[in-house]
Every structure is written in C-alpha cells, then in structure tokens.
Amino acid sequence: MLLSVNCIDHMLADIDECAVGSGSNRCFKIARCNNTMGNYTCSCPEGHTGDGYGETGCEPDPKTTNFKPFIGM
C-alpha cells in the first residue's frame, strides 16, 4: 500500500526559547541564548569558556582571568 501526503506550504510560528521566563532553554545562567528557527544555541560571554549549556556550561577562561597568586610574607 502506498501512502501519499500532499503538503501545502505553511508558515510555522517559531517559539522563542530565549524569551525571559520561558524556561524553554538549558543555557547556563550567564550564557547568552540565541533563538534560531525551531531551536536555540547558547554561548559563553567574553572571558569565559565552555559550550554554554547545563550547570557548568561557562567557566572563567584562565587565559583571560587576571588571577595573581598570593606568595607568602
């Protein structure tokens, strides 16, 4: 049996997963959320590294952190 489906072009509404309060994305709390058609991406802000997702998505980048160790008295 052959099943045929005819599709008509439809304009689909995009859900903004990045909208404040939507709860629709898994971006790390300081990550930037970028809404795309049908999806979203996360990225870390300058001075941080990581994929931007989940609980540990962005960590301070040791190459750009002004960390100076304290050397005793």
C-alpha positions as CSV (number, residue, x, y, z in Angstrom):
1,M,0.0,0.0,0.0
2,L,1.4,3.4,-1.0
3,L,0.6,6.3,1.3
4,S,0.7,9.8,-0.3
5,V,0.5,13.0,1.6
6,N,0.1,16.4,-0.1
7,C,1.7,19.2,1.8
8,I,0.8,22.8,1.5
9,D,3.4,25.5,2.3
10,H,2.7,26.8,5.8
11,M,4.4,29.5,7.7
12,L,5.3,27.9,11.1
13,A,5.4,30.1,14.1
14,D,8.8,29.9,16.0
15,I,8.8,29.5,19.7
16,D,11.3,31.9,21.3
17,E,13.1,29.5,23.7
18,C,15.3,32.5,24.8
19,A,12.4,34.7,25.9
20,V,12.7,35.8,29.6
21,G,10.7,33.4,31.8
22,S,10.0,30.9,29.0
23,G,12.0,28.1,30.8
24,S,12.5,26.6,27.4
25,N,16.3,26.5,27.2
26,R,19.1,24.8,29.0
27,C,21.6,27.7,28.8
28,F,23.9,28.3,31.7
29,K,22.8,31.2,33.9
30,I,25.5,33.6,32.5
31,A,25.4,32.3,28.9
32,R,23.9,34.1,26.0
33,C,20.8,32.5,24.5
34,N,20.4,32.9,20.7
35,N,16.9,32.0,19.3
36,T,17.0,30.3,15.9
37,M,14.2,29.0,13.8
38,G,12.9,25.9,15.6
39,N,15.8,25.8,18.1
40,Y,18.3,27.9,20.1
41,T,22.0,28.0,20.8
42,C,24.0,29.0,24.0
43,S,27.4,30.7,24.1
44,C,29.6,31.9,26.9
45,P,30.3,35.6,27.5
46,E,33.7,37.1,26.9
47,G,36.3,35.9,29.5
48,H,34.6,32.5,29.8
49,T,34.9,29.2,28.1
50,G,32.6,26.2,27.6
51,D,29.6,25.2,25.5
52,G,27.1,27.4,27.4
53,Y,24.8,24.6,28.3
54,G,23.9,23.0,31.6
55,E,25.1,23.5,35.1
56,T,28.8,24.0,34.2
57,G,28.4,25.5,30.8
58,C,30.7,28.5,31.3
59,E,33.8,28.6,33.3
60,P,36.3,31.5,33.7
61,D,38.9,31.3,31.0
62,P,42.3,31.0,32.7
63,K,43.9,32.8,29.7
64,T,41.9,35.9,30.3
65,T,41.4,35.9,34.1
66,N,43.5,38.3,36.0
67,F,44.3,35.8,38.7
68,K,47.5,36.6,40.6
69,P,48.5,34.1,43.2
70,F,49.5,35.4,46.6
71,I,53.1,34.5,47.5
72,G,53.6,34.4,51.3
73,M,55.2,37.0,53.5
